[in-house]
Amino acid sequence: MTKHQITGQLGEGLARQYFERMNYEILATNRRFGQLELDIVAMKNKMLHFIEVKTLADGSAGLPEESVNRKKMLNLMKAADLYMMTEHYIGPIQFDVLAIVLKDPEPEYFLLEDVYL
């Protein structure tokens, strides 16, 4: 496993803990539809959240949220459509991005809510 993959897995684990502390109900993680993937699908206050998690080992390479571009958001929306069709979900949805920088001694979190590009 590459360093990038290890950082990503660590970030997704931290993200699950973050959202659980914030009283989100985690419905799915790493849900794949071919080449498309949903990092976290969660429910809070009757709103279905599709959450993209971006993690960097430190802040020297920029900000993690800067890597979420138009193409990434379009893929996230396509995967969300497939998830909703598969789960027969009809209701309000929201796209969020959780950026995590693995700083010492504690990770730094930045949540961007209701994101559309």
Backbone bond lengths (Angstrom), bond angles and torsions (degrees), N, CA, C in turn:
res aa  C-N    CA-C-N  psi(-1)  N-CA   C-N-CA  omega(-1)  CA-C   N-CA-C  phi
1 M - - - 1.440 - - 1.539 108.52 -
2 T 1.335 116.04 135.80 1.462 120.30 -178.45 1.537 111.14 -78.14
3 K 1.337 115.28 163.97 1.463 120.43 178.17 1.529 110.72 -60.26
4 H 1.322 115.96 -39.02 1.466 122.03 178.30 1.531 111.02 -60.83
5 Q 1.334 117.20 -43.87 1.464 121.64 179.12 1.530 111.67 -66.61
6 I 1.321 116.48 -39.37 1.468 120.63 178.35 1.528 109.97 -64.21
7 T 1.335 116.53 -43.93 1.464 120.64 177.66 1.525 110.40 -61.01
8 G 1.327 117.05 -42.87 1.465 121.50 178.93 1.514 112.45 -62.42
9 Q 1.325 117.34 -44.09 1.466 120.64 178.77 1.524 111.62 -65.13
10 L 1.320 116.35 -41.53 1.461 120.36 177.40 1.525 110.06 -61.56
11 G 1.322 116.37 -44.92 1.458 121.14 178.96 1.515 113.00 -61.06
12 E 1.315 117.28 -41.31 1.465 119.75 -179.90 1.526 111.24 -68.14
13 G 1.322 117.56 -35.13 1.464 120.13 174.60 1.517 111.49 -65.29
14 L 1.331 116.62 -43.42 1.458 120.85 176.82 1.526 110.81 -63.52
15 A 1.327 116.58 -37.99 1.467 121.00 179.48 1.529 110.97 -63.57
16 R 1.319 117.22 -43.37 1.481 119.78 177.77 1.521 110.07 -58.80
17 Q 1.326 116.53 -46.32 1.472 120.15 178.99 1.522 110.97 -61.74
18 Y 1.308 117.43 -41.71 1.467 122.72 179.65 1.531 110.08 -58.30
19 F 1.329 116.49 -49.75 1.460 119.53 -176.85 1.524 112.28 -71.25
20 E 1.302 117.32 -33.76 1.466 119.40 175.42 1.531 110.52 -63.81
21 R 1.338 117.42 -40.55 1.471 120.74 176.00 1.530 111.35 -62.66
22 M 1.331 116.79 -29.48 1.461 121.89 -179.05 1.543 111.42 -89.93
23 N 1.354 116.47 12.20 1.469 123.29 175.83 1.527 114.85 67.94
24 Y 1.322 116.21 31.08 1.460 120.73 170.06 1.530 107.23 -85.95
25 E 1.319 116.32 146.11 1.460 121.27 172.26 1.529 107.35 -95.68
26 I 1.319 116.79 114.49 1.462 121.21 -179.92 1.528 108.45 -76.55
27 L 1.321 116.01 120.30 1.469 121.33 -179.41 1.519 112.59 -98.70
28 A 1.326 116.66 -32.55 1.466 120.26 -178.55 1.521 109.27 -159.03
29 T 1.325 115.04 149.19 1.460 121.47 172.78 1.522 108.58 -133.07
30 N 1.310 115.22 145.11 1.478 121.69 178.58 1.523 112.39 49.98
31 R 1.301 117.25 43.54 1.471 122.28 -179.80 1.518 108.54 -79.66
32 R 1.331 115.96 122.27 1.461 121.34 -175.18 1.522 111.59 -107.63
33 F 1.337 113.92 144.92 1.461 123.56 172.58 1.525 105.52 -134.88
34 G 1.330 116.18 86.20 1.460 120.10 -174.04 1.521 109.66 64.83
35 Q 1.330 116.75 -122.51 1.466 121.47 179.37 1.523 112.85 -82.36
36 L 1.328 117.03 -10.20 1.468 121.44 -178.47 1.518 110.41 -88.96
37 E 1.346 116.50 146.06 1.462 120.27 179.74 1.522 110.73 -142.20
38 L 1.313 114.43 141.81 1.459 122.21 171.48 1.523 106.93 -106.83
39 D 1.324 117.18 121.69 1.460 119.85 -179.25 1.522 110.57 -68.01
40 I 1.337 116.94 -53.10 1.465 121.33 179.25 1.521 109.11 -141.00
41 V 1.319 115.03 134.88 1.459 121.86 170.09 1.521 105.48 -117.35
42 A 1.320 116.03 126.60 1.462 119.85 -175.18 1.523 110.21 -142.76
43 M 1.333 114.87 158.86 1.459 121.30 179.07 1.524 108.48 -120.54
44 K 1.336 115.23 136.27 1.460 120.84 172.79 1.531 107.96 -152.33
45 N 1.324 115.12 129.35 1.463 121.36 178.58 1.531 112.42 52.10
46 K 1.333 115.91 44.56 1.468 123.75 177.31 1.524 113.54 63.54
47 M 1.344 116.50 19.91 1.460 122.79 176.48 1.522 108.01 -114.42
48 L 1.332 116.47 127.39 1.457 121.25 176.77 1.524 108.27 -87.13
49 H 1.328 116.08 123.62 1.466 122.58 -177.72 1.520 110.27 -107.77
50 F 1.319 115.35 129.46 1.456 122.36 171.28 1.519 105.65 -105.74
51 I 1.338 116.01 115.34 1.462 120.76 -168.58 1.526 110.47 -116.44
52 E 1.313 114.11 122.52 1.462 121.88 173.72 1.525 107.50 -93.43
53 V 1.328 116.54 128.29 1.459 121.55 -178.86 1.525 108.30 -108.85
54 K 1.327 115.68 127.03 1.461 121.76 176.74 1.522 108.25 -124.73
55 T 1.329 116.23 127.84 1.459 121.66 -175.09 1.526 110.05 -129.17
56 L 1.329 114.95 138.37 1.464 121.22 172.15 1.522 108.75 -124.57
57 A 1.338 115.27 147.12 1.463 120.00 -179.94 1.519 111.56 -67.39
58 D 1.318 117.19 -30.05 1.468 121.39 173.81 1.524 107.40 -157.49
59 G 1.299 117.31 174.54 1.456 120.51 -176.41 1.515 115.17 -85.94
60 S 1.321 118.20 7.92 1.463 120.50 -174.36 1.525 113.27 -71.95
61 A 1.318 117.96 -20.87 1.463 121.14 -178.07 1.524 111.80 -99.62
62 G 1.331 117.85 19.71 1.456 120.88 -177.49 1.522 110.30 101.64
63 L 1.309 114.89 -162.90 1.459 121.12 -178.58 1.526 109.89 -103.30
64 P 1.329 118.13 140.45 1.464 119.93 -177.13 1.529 112.86 -59.79
65 E 1.332 116.89 -37.10 1.465 120.03 -176.60 1.528 112.88 -67.39
66 E 1.348 117.20 -17.82 1.462 120.45 178.84 1.526 112.58 -67.08
67 S 1.316 117.58 -17.68 1.461 120.25 -179.55 1.532 112.82 -85.04
68 V 1.325 117.46 -2.62 1.469 120.77 177.29 1.531 107.12 -90.12
69 N 1.319 115.07 100.91 1.451 121.38 -177.43 1.538 110.91 -106.78
70 R 1.307 116.06 -176.78 1.469 121.69 -178.07 1.534 111.42 -57.80
71 K 1.318 117.03 -45.45 1.469 120.43 -179.20 1.528 110.58 -61.13
72 K 1.337 117.78 -43.10 1.464 121.81 179.41 1.529 110.28 -61.99
73 M 1.336 116.67 -42.81 1.464 119.94 179.63 1.526 111.36 -66.65
74 L 1.319 117.71 -38.80 1.472 120.22 177.52 1.528 110.44 -63.60
75 N 1.323 116.82 -41.05 1.470 120.34 176.82 1.526 111.20 -65.23
76 L 1.322 116.63 -38.28 1.461 120.79 177.14 1.532 110.39 -62.65
77 M 1.321 116.64 -42.70 1.471 120.40 179.40 1.530 111.49 -66.08
78 K 1.329 117.01 -39.80 1.472 120.43 177.37 1.526 110.35 -62.76
79 A 1.326 116.61 -45.27 1.469 120.65 179.39 1.533 110.06 -63.74
80 A 1.329 116.98 -38.79 1.468 120.79 178.26 1.527 110.58 -62.84
81 D 1.331 116.92 -42.32 1.474 119.96 176.82 1.524 110.92 -58.91
82 L 1.332 116.79 -44.34 1.465 120.50 179.57 1.529 111.01 -64.85
83 Y 1.311 117.22 -40.52 1.470 121.03 177.46 1.529 110.22 -60.58
84 M 1.328 116.51 -47.65 1.467 119.79 -177.92 1.523 111.65 -64.57
85 M 1.338 117.61 -36.88 1.466 120.42 176.57 1.522 110.12 -65.99
86 T 1.327 117.15 -44.92 1.461 121.86 -179.11 1.524 111.76 -63.06
87 E 1.325 116.34 -40.57 1.468 121.67 -176.46 1.531 113.14 -92.95
88 H 1.342 116.02 0.23 1.477 121.25 -179.69 1.525 111.26 56.00
89 Y 1.326 115.79 42.83 1.462 121.14 -177.91 1.514 110.04 -93.24
90 I 1.319 114.94 129.56 1.461 121.85 171.83 1.518 106.11 -129.68
91 G 1.303 117.22 118.51 1.451 120.71 -179.74 1.510 110.07 166.93
92 P 1.312 116.26 -175.26 1.462 119.87 -177.64 1.526 111.93 -71.05
93 I 1.325 115.08 143.98 1.466 121.16 178.39 1.527 109.69 -132.44
94 Q 1.327 113.93 163.05 1.458 120.32 177.48 1.517 108.31 -150.27
95 F 1.328 116.00 142.99 1.460 122.00 175.52 1.522 108.32 -105.03
96 D 1.329 115.67 128.93 1.457 121.85 -178.26 1.526 109.15 -129.03
97 V 1.323 115.16 156.13 1.467 121.65 174.64 1.524 107.18 -126.54
98 L 1.323 116.07 126.83 1.459 120.74 173.50 1.522 107.82 -108.54
99 A 1.334 115.73 115.97 1.466 122.14 177.56 1.525 108.13 -99.09
100 I 1.324 115.28 131.71 1.460 120.99 -179.29 1.528 108.56 -127.39
101 V 1.331 115.13 129.84 1.466 120.94 172.13 1.523 106.31 -113.76
102 L 1.321 116.26 123.81 1.462 122.09 -176.42 1.520 109.93 -80.83
103 K 1.318 115.83 79.93 1.465 121.50 179.09 1.520 109.45 -92.77
104 D 1.325 114.56 157.79 1.455 120.93 178.28 1.522 108.33 -100.42
105 P 1.281 122.01 128.15 1.459 127.62 14.27 1.532 113.58 -95.57
106 E 1.349 118.36 -13.69 1.468 121.14 -176.46 1.523 110.18 -126.67
107 P 1.336 117.01 143.82 1.461 119.63 174.81 1.536 110.30 -63.56
108 E 1.320 114.00 153.47 1.456 120.84 177.41 1.532 107.63 -108.27
109 Y 1.344 116.71 128.57 1.467 122.38 -176.81 1.525 109.91 -111.96
110 F 1.324 115.70 142.60 1.458 121.56 174.05 1.521 107.26 -140.64
111 L 1.338 116.64 113.94 1.460 122.26 -177.53 1.516 109.97 -101.31
112 L 1.319 115.29 120.99 1.462 122.37 173.20 1.522 106.66 -101.99
113 E 1.321 116.77 117.49 1.451 120.77 -175.58 1.532 111.08 -103.42
114 D 1.342 115.04 148.71 1.461 122.88 174.89 1.529 110.85 55.83
115 V 1.324 115.65 57.26 1.464 122.80 -175.06 1.523 110.56 -92.49
116 Y 1.298 115.38 131.41 1.475 122.68 170.35 1.510 107.24 -138.02
117 L 1.324 117.22 132.62 1.472 121.16 177.35 1.509 109.72 -116.81
